[in-house]
């Protein structure tokens, strides 16, 4: 039983750090603040994570594992409704680890672990979107050349990666708060899917627009 305590404490530290990083931004949160928020000593936190970088790496590895589990679901997308569910799931994951996206440039400039791993994640996202678009093309819902499909997949990754930064610039005081979760997720998914509209025939275009409107109506005023 005693041997399990360090693991539980490490998980609690990660949970507390993730909440604080998401709310205030990773550069603005010191390990002493995390320890104080948890009601533990800085030395206790240091025992589990000797530096904030190691704590960031642990959170990123959890994010990366979840993203690698989720992206293969693109292979199962066969219609526009499933496209929406897939995109919504992606944005929910992005939101849970939103500090990574909010502080991405800063993190990449100082963290070699993230520098290498994030490039792989971006490549996997692009491949997943290309696969999704190819399936919709095969289903005759999407009309794209191979080159257009490649470009569209890249644009979708760019928007997925930088959407929360855009939201933060527009509303820095509230965009990253928990109360903004529904708006951040739904609006982001809507914007990425809208990149497909120019390539849809009339009937599937109307279907996607109607689907997007349903979720737009669900956004808080």
N, C-alpha and C positions, 0 to 999 in steps of 0.2 A: 504493500500500500504506500509506503513512504516513497518508493521510486516513481510513483505516478504524479506526485505533487509538482515537481519541476515542469512536467509537460503541461499540466493544468495551468500553472502560473504563466508559462510562456504563451499559452493560448489566450489567457486573459490580457496579457500585455499586448498581443497583436490586435485583439478586439478594441481595446482602449485606444491604441495608437491609430488604428484605421478610422475610428470615429473622429478623433482630433485632427488627423491629417485631412480628412474629407471636409471638415468644417472650416479649419483655419488655414489649410495649406501646409504641406510638409516642411517648407523652409521656416515657417513661423512657429513650429512646435518643437521644443527641446525635450530631451529625455526626462529632465527634471519635472517638466509639466505633466508628462505622461505618468510618472511615478506619483506625483501629487494627486492627479485625478483619480488614480487607482487606490490611493491611501497606502502605498508601500514606500519603502525607502529607495533612494536612487541606487544604493548598493545592491538591493534585491533585483532591480531591473537590470543593472549592469551584469549581474551574475548570469542572466539568461541571454542578454544581448549586449555585448561589450561595446557596441557603437550603434548610433542611430542608423547607419548605413546597413548594418546586418539586419536590423529590424525592418527597414524598407525592403531589403532583399527577400526576407521571409514573406512579407505581404505580397510582393510582386510574384513570387513563386506560386503562392496560392491563387492569385489572379490568373497567372499563366496556365496553371493546371486546369482551372475552370474553363478558360477560353479554349484550350486545346480539346477539352471534352465537348464543348458546345459547337465549334465550327464544323465538325463533320456532319451535323444535322442539315447542312446546306444540301447534301446529297439526297435528302428525302423531300426536298421542296419540289412540288409539281404544279402548284397553282398560286394565284395571287394571295389568297387567304393564308396559305402556309408561309408565303414570303413575309407577310405581315407578322405572323407569330414568331418566325425566326428572327426578324429584325428587332422586334420588341424584346425578345430574350437577350439579344446582344446588348441592347441599350440598358437593360436591367443590370447586366453584368458590369458594363462600363460605369453605371451609376454607383454600384456597390464599391467600386475601387476608383472613384472619380478623382481622387487626389493625383493618381498617376497621370491622368489626362490633363488635369488643371495645371500641374507643375511639370509637364513632360520635358520641355526644353531644359529647365533647370536640372531635373533629375538626370537626363542623359549627359549633360555637360560634366557631371561630377561622379557618376556611378558607372563603372565599367561593366558591371554585371547587367544592368539594365540596357546599357548601350548595345551589348551583343544580343541579348534575348529579345528586345523589343523589335529589332529588325526581322527576326524570325516570325514573331507574331503578326507583324504587318504583312509579311509575305503569305502567311497562312490565311489571313483575312481576305487578301486579294484573290487567292486561289478559290476560297469558298464562295466569294461573290461571283467570280467567273463561272463557277460550276452552277450556281443558282440561276444565273442569266442563261446559261446554255440549256438548262432543263426547261425554262420558260420558252426559249426559242424552239426547242424540239416539240413542245406542246402547242406550238403555233400561237402563243400568246404574245410573244415578243418578236419584233422584226429588226434584227441587227446583223451586221456583218461581223466577222471574227474580230476585225480591228475595232469596230465600235464597241463590241462586247468587252474587249480588253480595256479600252479607255473608260467605259462606264464603270467597270469593276474598280479601277483605280480611283475614280471620282467618288465612288461610294465609300471606299476605305478612308479617303481624305476627310470626307464629311463625318464619318463615324468617329475618326480620331480627334478631330478638332471641333466638333459640335459643342461640347461643354465649355471649351475655351471661348467660343463665340457667345454662349449664354452668359458666361462669367463677365466678359467685357460689357455686355449689355446691362447686367444687373449684378455688380460685384458684391453688393451687400447681402443678397438673398439667393442668388442662383444656385449655390452649393448647399443650401440648407435642406434638411430633410423634407420640409414642407413643399419644396420645389420638385420633389422626385417625380410626381406624375407628369408635370409639365415637361421636365427635362427628358424623360423617357419617351413619352408619346410624341412630343414635337420633334425630337431627334429622329425617331423611326419614320415618322411621316416625311420629313425632309429627305432622308436617304432614299426612300422608296419613290419619291417624286422624280428622281433622276431617271426612272424607267419610263415615265409618261410619254416622252417624244417618240419612243420606239414601240408603243402599244397600238394595236388596231383599235378602231372605234369602240367595239363592244368591251374588250378587256380594259381599255382606258376608262370607260364609264364605270366599270366595276371597281377598279382601283380608286378612282376619285370618290365613289360612294363609300367605299370602305374607309378611306382616309377621313371623309367627312364625319362618319360615325364616331371615330376616335377624337377628331377635332372638337366635336360637340361635347365630348366627355372632359375636355380640358377645363380646369378651373378658370373662372373669369379673371 
